[in-house]
């Protein structure tokens, strides 16, 4: 995935710099469903450009922020590289089922051909690099999924990371039709 390659090159430069560092490597954010939210709630569909059986582990951006605050304000994190994710590894089918359960709306998962997703992304204003990088990421997901382990984030937060169900409950409680960004 091109953007991961670019991040790795930046990390390599940080390692070589001799500066003290702590690197956070978050999984895909739970908030990544927000662009799909309106379609889920108003149209009852969750359209993704990869197989609906693709396993993915996510992380709540709020937990990432809390972890960042911890490593910035507490000693002992210098030289660490932390992969951050929650416990849930969910497929798009399971994501839709969670939204159904907490928002009381039926959701159907649909696979959108990558070319259709690309055209929609360009219409929404994404640049060519973003469209190509995300397209490669979706192809990777299709073939490999993206699975992580919650133990590092649990240790940093000294509590279990936010579950996807708790995240969705928070969205549904905030506003059934338009969750906060």
Secondary structure, DSSP 8 states (H G I E B T S, - for coil): -HHHHHHHHHHHHHHHH----EEEEE-EEGGGGHHHHHHHHHHSEEEESS-TT--EEEE-HHHHHHHHHHHHHSSS-TTEEEEE--S-EE-HHHHHHHHHHHHT---EEEE--HHHHHHHHHHTT--HHHHHHHHHHHHHHHHH-B---SHHHHHHHTS----HHHHHHHHHHH-SSS---
